[in-house]
Amino acid sequence: MSQKPILFDLEDDAATPTVADAAPVPDLDGATLQAGSDTAGDASALSPIATRLSRKPSRLGRVFWSVLAALSGAMLSIWAWDFLTGLIGRFPVLGWAMSAGVVLLLALALLFALRELAGLVRLRRVDGLRRSAKNVGDDLKAARQFAQDLSAFYKGRTELAWAQQNLTEHLPDVMDADAVLNLTEGELLAPLDSQALAEVEAAARQVATVTALVPLALADVVVALVASLRMIRRVGEIYGGRSGGLASWRLTRRVFAHLVATGAMAVGDDLLEPVLGGSILSKLSRRFGEGLVNGALSARVGLAAIDLCRPMPFSGARRPKTRTVIQKALKGIIGRNS
């Protein structure tokens, strides 16, 4: 069975698309590029290592450890009761003295637990303030409320008394949300930023010096670990007040998870060369080169701790530059060569 030929009309200009009829290419402005970079940053934050470090324990694990702690506490209490009652029956004076010691130990444990709980509460308050600052937007009322909440959070800090007074006096005169945030950041957080950066620079300088001058094996590792933990705890105390051991441990986990997620754990000659000048690997000995690298890593750990402990995100002009902090931290270890 044959079919009739089909005729295609190639001269029909109406059906032929032209370049002028094409839709315009959308313009990718700075906001779109920024959103794309934020999306990429969020994707990098979901790396397996970062997710494993920052995720909360599973519900089954929490139940297991809770039951284990309850059973261990019950067994220890029964053993202590039997021991003390038996000791009182045989040696009354010694038994009552031991009982008084146990009561004192329990009271101290209760005070320690309350201090740890207070540290965790303050850490959560800092997280709440950061979320409030991010959600202010163009709302003037929300910005003023945040400024008042931050001032109340730092109530009692003698070094911020003058700053709080200035903030209270000038806050009613500011009629823009961004200006309120800038005023709050400049008055309340600028002095704390200076203290925190001084702690970071001192820790990085200490790590670099010990690594360069002490030839003992693993000495640089121990010093870097101890200095980093003390620096993180000190930065947390500067921004959030007195913190307990549990709060410091949780903060340390979040700092290193943040470093892994943002890819800030790597540092080498490509960063130190613009900071110090020249090629450090060709001008320094191996120990001095390792000291500079370890000092730069400690400085990055400190900057990550500042980002997480600060109750308000940095504005663009106030954010400290990594290279500037490293240069100040390593000043005195090596002179800058051009």
C-alpha positions, 0 to 999 in steps of 0.5 A: 500500500503506497502513501501520497507524498507530503509537501513541506513549505520551507518558505513560510517565514511566519513559522520560522523562529528568529533571534529577536523573538527569543526570550532575554537571558536573565541577569545574574546580579550580586544577590543571585550570585550570593545566594548561589554561594550560600547554597554551595556553602550549605552543600559543603556543610552537609559533607559526611564528616561534618554531618557526623561531627555536628549531628545529635546522638540518636534516640536509642543511644540517649535511652541506653546511656540514660538507663545505664546511668540510672542503674549505675547510680542506683547500685552505687547508692545501695552500696554506699548506704550499706557501707555507711550503715554497717560502718556506723554500727561498728565504729559510730564516730568514723561512720558519722564522719564518713556520712558527713563527707558523703553529704558534702560530696553530694552537695558539691556535685549538685553545685557543679551540676547547676554550674554546668546547667547554667553554662548550657543555658547561656550557650543556648541564649547566645544561639537565640540571640544570633537567630534573632539578629539574623531575622531582624531584616528591616524591622525597626522594632525587632532591631531595637528589641534585639539591642535591648536583649543583648544589653540585658544579656551583658548586664553586670559586665563592668567593661561594657557599662559605658557602652551600655549607657551610650547604647541606651542614650542613642538608641531612641534617635536611630530610625533604621534597623541596619543602623540600630544593628551597627550601633549595637555591634559597635558599642557592645561587641567591638570591645569583646572582639578586641579581647577575643582576637587578642586571645586568638593571636596569643594562642597562635603565637604560643603554638608557633613558638613551641613548635619551632623551638621544642624538638620533642616528638609530639610536643607540638601536637600536645601544645596545639591541642591544649592551646586550642581548647583553652582558647576556645573556652576563653573565647566562649567566656568573653562572649557568653560569660562563665561556661562549664565543662559540658558547654565548653565540650559542646562548643569545641565540637561545634567549632571543629565541625564548622571548620570541617564543613567550611574546609578551613582546616587546610593551610599551606604555603599558598596562604602564608606566602602572601602574609609573610612575604616570599616563599617560607619553605625556601627561607625557613628551616623545617621546624620554623615552617611547621611552627608557622603552619601550626600557628596559622591553623590555631588562628583559624580555629580561633576565628571559627570559635569567634564566629560561633560564640559571637551573639551577633553575626559580623557585618561586612566591614567588621569581620576580621580578615584571616590573613590579617589575624595570622600576620598579627599572631605570627608577628615577632616569630619571623620578620616580613620579607618582601 
